[in-house]
Amino acid sequence: MHDLNAMVGTHDLLFLTLDTLRYDVAREELEAGRTPTLAALLPGGRWEERHTPASFTYAAHQAFFAGFLPTPVTPGRHARPFALRFEGSETTGPGTCVLDAPDLVTGLAGRGYHTVCIGGTGFFNQRNPLGRVLPGLFSEAHWAPELGVTDPRSTENQASLAVKILGALPREQRVFLFINVSALHQPNRHYVPGATEDSKATHAAALAYVDRQLPPLFQALRRRGPAFCIVCSDHGTAYGEDGYTGHRLGHPVVWTVPYGEFVLPVDSAP
């Protein structure tokens, strides 16, 4: 685990949730060489298998912003990168950044971070009271249909917006950038020409599409300075396994998610 106390205040922070991404699909696509961007960044060139704290987007992100990220699948008490101060925490370690705040976003703002949300799925659309809860934590929040689940170019649009925002901020201003990537969520059939239904194959094709859009985002972060990055899924989804379809249910393909954290060094190019 990284020492977040040594990074908060000196590093930009990126939290990228690949909404609905299944662990098995993430692993298979990486091993097949179809996600080279992520493979080059993940420790050891592979995903870590973890268990999500919730089975659908809203509940998972509420847990994430309370400091409870996906948990390693191995038994034991695993220290967390971030935590909010409360009595009795058994997963706060020496490297855990403990914040005196009701949520991670508010706590980082209190440490001088400009907090930015680029929404994707409906719980971030700001169109109704429920859709404003999570974006409402941030100093700056964005959502539009071209960032959402129905636009086949959603990740390209999200990455382009992130690059624009990062480029407009002074380099000395630390930023906490959260992006909820929507492309993997249904409908994802448009990533396989001729497909008429969502499937594990279209889910995989969506991930390959996402991977191709990420380099400009990471390049923009490198230009600003060092950045600590967390990339993970909030939950998986079922495509007929044992008769199940979708998520918000207790099947292993929903509860098992990919996770990775890494440090991006500053770009040394002039």
N, C-alpha and C positions, 0 to 999 in steps of 0.2 A: 504493500500500500504506500502511496506517496504521502509525504508530509505536507498536508495542506496549510498548516500554520506557517510554513516557510514560503508558500506561494501566494496566499491571499494578500493582496495589496501590491504585489510585484508582477503578477501574471494576469492576463486576460483569462476569462473563464468561458468555455463553450460547453453547453449541455444540449446534445442533439438526441432527440428521441425519434427512433425509426418506428413510427406507430404501427402496431400489429405485426411486426416482424417475428416470425418463428425462429427458434434457435436452430432447428434441423435445416431449414432452408438457408439461413445465414451461413452455417458451417459448410453445407454442400456447395453453395455458390462460390464461397471463398476457395475451397479445395479444388474446384473446377477451374479456377482462374478467372472467374467472371466478375469479381469485385476487387480489381487490383489496387484501387485507391485506398480502400479500407485495409486490405492485406498489408500494404506498405506501412501503415500507421499503427496497427494493433500490436501489442507486445507479443513477440514470438510469431507474428504473422497469423494469429488465429484468435477467434472469439473465445471468451470465457463463458461457460455455461452457468446460468444463474436462475434463481426463482424470483418471480415478480411479486410485489406485495399485494397486487390486485389484478382482477381479470378483465378490466376494461379501462378505457382511457381516463375518465374523470377520477375514478378512485385511485388509480396508479399514480397519477400526477399529484394528487393531494398528498399521497404518501411521499413521493419524491421531494416535493417542496417542504415537507416536514423533516427531511433528512434521511428518509428510509428508502434507499435505492435498492435495486435487485440484489438479493442475498446469494453468496456462493452456495453451490449445491452440496458441498462437503459439510458434514456436521461440525458444530462448534460455534463459539461466539466470535463473530467477525467484526473488527473495527470498521467504522464508517468514515468516509472522507469528510462529511459534514454532519453536524448535529445541532439541534436547538437545545439550549440548556433546560434540563428538567431533572428532578431527583430520581435516582434509581436507574439511570441509563447503564446498561451492561455492555454496550457496544461502542463506547467512546474510548478511543485509544490515544496515545501520545501524539499521533499525527493528525487526529481529528480536529478540524476547525469547528469550535463550539461557538455558536452565535446566540446572543441574548435577544431573541426576536421570536415572533410567532410563526415565521416561515423563512425559508432559505433566501428568498428574493429580498425581503425586507431587511434581513440581517446583512446581506452583502451590500445593499444600498447604504446601510449604516457604516460600512467599512469604506465608503467612498466609490463604490461601483455604480456606473450607469447601467441600469437593467433594461434589457430589450427582449421582447417576446415577438417572435414571428410564428403566428399560429398556422395550423393546417386543418385538422379535423374539426368537427362541429363544436366541440367544447371550447374552442378558442375563437369562434366567429364573431363574438361581441354583438350578435343580433338580438339577444334576449338576456334576461337577468342571469340565467345559468351560464350562457356563453360568455359572460363578462367576469365571472368569478376568478378564473385562473389568470386571464390577461390583466385583470385589475390589480394584480400584485406588482406589476411592472411599471417603471417610469414611462416606458414607451412600448406600445403594443400595436401590432399590425395584423390585419386579416383582410382578405379579399377573395372573391371566387377563384381567381387565377392561382391562389395559394392552396386551394382546397382539394378535396378528394376527387372531384369530377373533371379537373383539368389535367390532361395528359402531360403537360409541361410544368406541373406544380413545383417540382423540386428545382428545376432550372430557375423558375420565378422566385422561389424562396431564397436560393443561393445568391441570385442577382441582387435582390433587395438587401440581403445581409452584407454583401460587399459594398454596396452604396452607403449603408449606415456606418459600417466600420471605417470607410474612407473619409467620412465627414467628421469623425470624432478626433479630437486632438490625441496624439500618440501617448501623451502623458496621462490621459483619462482612462483609467481601467474600466473594462466593460464586462458585464455578465450577459452573454448572448444565449438565449434559449430558442431553439427551433424545433417545432413539432412537425416532422416530415410526414406528409399525408399520402404519398404516392402508393404505399404498400397496402393501405386500407382499401376495402372494397368501395367502389368498383375498381378493379385493376386489370380487367380483361383487355383494355385497350393497349396493353403493352405486348400482346401477342396478336399479330395480324390475323384476322379471321375468327378469333375466339369469340364465342357468344356467351360464355359463362366464366365467372371467376373460378380459379382452381389453384392448386399448389404450383402449377407451372406458370400461371400468370403472376402469381405472388413472387416467384423467383425472378421472372422477367422484370417486374417492377423494381426489385432490389438492384439488378444490374443497371437499370436506367438511373436509379438514385446514385449509384457509385460513380457513374460517368459525369454527374453534375457537381460533385463535391470539390474537385480540385480548386476552382476559383475561391471558394470559401476558405479553405486551408491556406491558400496563398495570401489572401487578405489578412488573415490572422498572423501569419509569419512576418508580414511587412510591418505590423504594429509592434511586435515584440514577442516575448515568450507567452505561450498560452497553455493552460491545463485544460484538457478536453475529456469529457465523458460522452461516450456514444453507446446507446443501448436501446432496447425495445421496452415498451411499457407492458405489453402482453402479446401473446400469439393469437392465432385464430385457427379454427378447424375447417377442413374442407372434406367432410364426410367421414372422418375417422370415427369408428365405433358408432356411426349414425349421427354424429354431432356436426353442426355447421355453425360457424360464427364464434363469438367469444361471450364473455360474462357467464362462463360456465367452468366446471372443475376438471376439464381434461388436461393431461400433461402437455399437449401441444400449445395450450393457452398459458399455462403457468411457467413453462420453461422458456427463457429468453436469452438472447446474446447480450454480452456486456464487454466493454473495453474502456480503458482509461490510459491516457498517454500525454506526454508533454511535447508541444511543438516549439522548437527553438526559434529564435529570431532569425529572419532572413539576413544573411551577411552580405548579400549582393548590394551594390550601390544603388 
